[in-house]
Amino acid sequence: MTACAAGFHMASLWEIIDPSSLQYDTQLGFTAADSGERPPNLIFAPSFTVGWIRTGNQANAAGGPGAANCSAWTTNSTSADGSEVALPNSWLADSQTTTPWVNTTFSCNNPNRVWCVEDYK
């Protein structure tokens, strides 16, 4: 919960579901050669571009993407999972409830990036 810079907080998927309405901070955020002024798409190891995302679920939620939340982001246990999203690297991706985001879960001990949004003013 402290991974974001001052003035930003860990995003809920619903805060970033429509990336066309967002302004990406390329000074603070991760970029790739062709990402321009927007976040890069899904890149695999060693520079994963999936990012932890808040689910709004119960503190002890477990399960698949959208439910798992590392005990409300309080644990880095290898026996718990958290939800992550990324923008797809293929434009042929199947339609899904989180479009345009692709979703997955990772073990809570993975040091992956976090999707952050600016605090409301």
Secondary structure, DSSP 8 states (H G I E B T S, - for coil): ---S-TTEEE-BHHHHS-GGG----TTTS---TT-TTS------TTS---EE-B----TT--SSTTT-BHHHHT---TT-EEEEEE--S-TT----TTTT-EEEEEETT---EE-EEE---
